Amino acid sequence: MNTWNAALKAGAKLSTQELMDQFVVPTYRRFPIALQKGQGVDLWAESGKHYMDLGGGIAVNALGHAHPEIVEALRLQASSLMHVSNLYYQRPQAELAATIVGETGPGKVFFCNSGAEANEALFKLARRVGHDQGRFEIITATGSFHGRTLAGIAACGQEKVRQNFGPITPGFRHVPLNDFEALKAAWSASTIAVLIEGIQGEGGIHPAQAEYLKKVREWTKEQNALLLMDSVQCGFYRTGRFQSYQRLMEGVAGGEDFLPDAIGMAKSLGAGFPMGAVWIRDAYADVLGAGSHGTTFGGTPLACAVALKTMEIVKRDHLDDNARNLGEWMKERLNGLVEKYSATLKEVRGVGLMLGVQLQEGLSAFSGAGDVPSLKATEALAEAGLILIPSGTHTLRFLPPLNLTQDEAERALTIFESVIKTIS
Ligand SMILES: *Cc1c(COP(=O)(O)O)cnc(C)c1O
């Protein structure tokens, strides 16, 4: 008999942390907080402690926790049709695909359940396009993150995700982001695609430069290769536009005509309901034909109804503009804090509601053996009631819901400043 059953029999109550530590595979180093309930940007632990959640479950909870209209959309759809096989037609998937195409550009959509799966579909699309020409190589950026599948870890521009999982899936090369000459130097007769995050998330909030994107678009076109974008974290209106490149290319000559060949999406798409999608430009939209790819759960009526409702609310309430304007305001405020606490904070990066604050190196508050500054700072912030997401060793990410209000942002920044003050 396992401990749980034994403990149940003995009438003991094991804590959530004890149970998870014993029965859940330890792929995550968890903070010692058991979350129980959320409402908007507010989050409560089992202990009753209150937090402001400006991590949004890592850029997932686009409308915060327990949004009443999302709860209602879930309830309504679940009570009529939760799942049907992709062997049949259904309305929510039809309308969501049309909506995503409308927000992105002429093409079609493949539905899946996560970011890793969305990128996996991008890789298969590129391989299928290049197959008959013997081209298969995909170039990605150093520091990039593209998911945890075997091909995903090969695509990531971070060695640590690949360690001890060899042999690694062949066909991926990595070059520094925003270095066009490096991309050209890495090009070979086997190259079929380039994959770029509009703004690197896990890598520490590093935006791609508009001029770079433009050159890569022209180059890939010349080479008859695909430009793929990973919008899993930076997409879904977080920058003020549906796709981050749409925002990044604003003000650039010809920027509004910029269009990649395929885009991976997930995270915020279902506002907390698991869902992923791939938009594929019309020229390649029929490459993955019947039988070439698929997934049981991708694009269920339930996931699509929730995503559709989320997009409807974002548009109706102008949350794209809110992400843009409130993001600008927060960035200004954070830049002010960088000036004020320059010994502790190095810089602010990012666009809209995807912001990263980088800590200075060698802070005495985090000089203990094995201290990772971003983790220690996240812990201190949580202790003070603010949840942010660590990124790399020195960056703290703000990835709040798109309906965050200025008052909430103000309160969160007050907590943030109080903790930074203590660290300093
Ligand atoms: C989170 C993330 C992924 C992986 O998404 P999962 O849903 O965890 O599989 C891929 N790319 C980027 C840019 C991400 O941020």
The ligand as an ORCA input file, in Angstrom:
! r2SCAN-3c Opt
* xyz 0 1
  C       6.251     27.966    -23.686
  C       6.866     28.022    -25.020
  C       6.912     26.895    -25.862
  C       6.434     25.551    -25.428
  O       5.060     25.550    -25.181
  P       4.413     24.339    -24.353
  O       2.956     24.649    -24.378
  O       5.017     24.375    -22.993
  O       4.755     23.092    -25.064
  C       7.452     27.048    -27.124
  N       7.924     28.238    -27.537
  C       7.890     29.334    -26.755
  C       8.415     30.626    -27.286
  C       7.388     29.261    -25.460
  O       7.389     30.341    -24.687
*
